[in-house]
Amino acid sequence: MLDKSKNQSKTQSSNQTEKQQLCLGWFVKGLIVLLGLLPLRLSQGLGSLLGSLFYWIPNSNKRIAQINIQQAYPNLSPQQQKALLQANLKETSKALIELGAFWRWRSDKLLRLVKEVHGQDLLEQAIAQNKGVIFLAPHIGAWELIGSYLSAVYPSSFLYRPPNIPSIERFMVNARGRFGATLAPTDSRGVRCLMKALKNKEVTAILPDQDPGESGGVYAPFFDRPARTMTLVSKLLKKTGSPCLFVVMQRLPKAKGYALHFLQADESLASKETKIATQALNTGVEQCISIAPEQYLWCYKRFRKPPEGITDIYKN
């Protein structure tokens, strides 16, 4: 009887959790649809206001961003670091509010937002090789717009990390793939999907500054501190021979749109030496960040779970 009662309690708890997840999913989807009705200027204005609140109210995003900025820019004065932190929280909040537009707007409307393209010759040279292209898109500016831009112009396949709210996964996949892109989760099947796409001369974009976990990467210096760094990029380059470019979608001031930057990736990204390849990857990400440091996702725990003997900067 006791075991039966425990099982019933677990079932009820599971059902309650599922209902909460469904309700949260409906709320998030409804919010994104609503935000998609707003003009860009109003969306970014709301993001700026939200970022100001994050700056003045104690919260984990502010704390983590402050720690990361201090690590990355130790030569800045305390006043300069505070100014960068305040600007960064505004820009990060804009990226959140912009999801409504990026997941809902038509392709022609989104493409018109890209006012400048830097490194167009690099893009054309990479496409002309007819080997597919690997784009490395760090979490800077409007990185969510990059996938929409590429898939609206080229046959594309992308990996995605399943969201923390399972009930919005299909909504997210449909939104990101509505211009024809193929999306696959970040597992072994997804990697095989990327390999096939590149062999079929498609383009793909990878977020190279995510923590790959213990099995997906090694430690490499990032702003002079070891960070777990993915080895997926170097493996893909060695197996496919595809050209590789870094790409940044920089947010222009006063809601004027975006500037798209293509940067040449270092050839050592394809090195057989893992340490050399991962260091080249992180160096490339640092170069991308230098385009707009205030627009980088500094609230992400990039240095979490450091190697033995290295202090965890996120712990008091």
Order of alpha helices (4+ residues) and beta strands (2+ residues): alpha-alpha-alpha-alpha-alpha-alpha-beta-alpha-beta-alpha-beta-alpha-beta-alpha-beta-beta-beta-alpha-beta-beta-alpha
